[in-house]
Amino acid sequence: MANIIDDETIDYVGILAKLELSGQEREDAKKDMEKMLDYVDKLNELDTEGVEPMSHVFPVNNVFREDEVTNGDGHEETLLNAPLRKDDTFVVPKTIG
């Protein structure tokens, strides 16, 4: 089944996408959108009866794992580069009067 995109639709999509298309770009976009819709129609021909929908391609078991510090934050090494230091912080010049 051939899908046909009219000029009004491509103009509306252009407005939504905030695109200014030249004449040739509009024609190319129409052809591309028609091909995409044809492909979606082809996918709709597949028998998906009994196929369970999925939200991830890979199985997700434990997305809420506990955080473990493995190498620290390196703040001591960072503070070694400080021109001025007070306790565990950088000392910087005052910027607001």
MODELLER restraints for C-alpha pairs under 7 A, 6 or more apart:
rsr = mdl.restraints
at = mdl.atoms
rsr.add(forms.Gaussian(group=physical.xy_distance, feature=features.Distance(at['CA:1:A'], at['CA:38:A']), mean=6.77, stdev=0.5))
rsr.add(forms.Gaussian(group=physical.xy_distance, feature=features.Distance(at['CA:2:A'], at['CA:38:A']), mean=6.23, stdev=0.5))
rsr.add(forms.Gaussian(group=physical.xy_distance, feature=features.Distance(at['CA:3:A'], at['CA:34:A']), mean=5.38, stdev=0.5))
rsr.add(forms.Gaussian(group=physical.xy_distance, feature=features.Distance(at['CA:3:A'], at['CA:37:A']), mean=6.39, stdev=0.5))
rsr.add(forms.Gaussian(group=physical.xy_distance, feature=features.Distance(at['CA:3:A'], at['CA:38:A']), mean=6.14, stdev=0.5))
rsr.add(forms.Gaussian(group=physical.xy_distance, feature=features.Distance(at['CA:4:A'], at['CA:34:A']), mean=5.96, stdev=0.5))
rsr.add(forms.Gaussian(group=physical.xy_distance, feature=features.Distance(at['CA:5:A'], at['CA:30:A']), mean=5.95, stdev=0.5))
rsr.add(forms.Gaussian(group=physical.xy_distance, feature=features.Distance(at['CA:5:A'], at['CA:34:A']), mean=6.34, stdev=0.5))
rsr.add(forms.Gaussian(group=physical.xy_distance, feature=features.Distance(at['CA:10:A'], at['CA:30:A']), mean=6.55, stdev=0.5))
rsr.add(forms.Gaussian(group=physical.xy_distance, feature=features.Distance(at['CA:14:A'], at['CA:20:A']), mean=6.66, stdev=0.5))
rsr.add(forms.Gaussian(group=physical.xy_distance, feature=features.Distance(at['CA:82:A'], at['CA:90:A']), mean=6.05, stdev=0.5))
rsr.add(forms.Gaussian(group=physical.xy_distance, feature=features.Distance(at['CA:84:A'], at['CA:90:A']), mean=6.18, stdev=0.5))
rsr.add(forms.Gaussian(group=physical.xy_distance, feature=features.Distance(at['CA:84:A'], at['CA:91:A']), mean=5.21, stdev=0.5))
rsr.add(forms.Gaussian(group=physical.xy_distance, feature=features.Distance(at['CA:85:A'], at['CA:91:A']), mean=5.25, stdev=0.5))
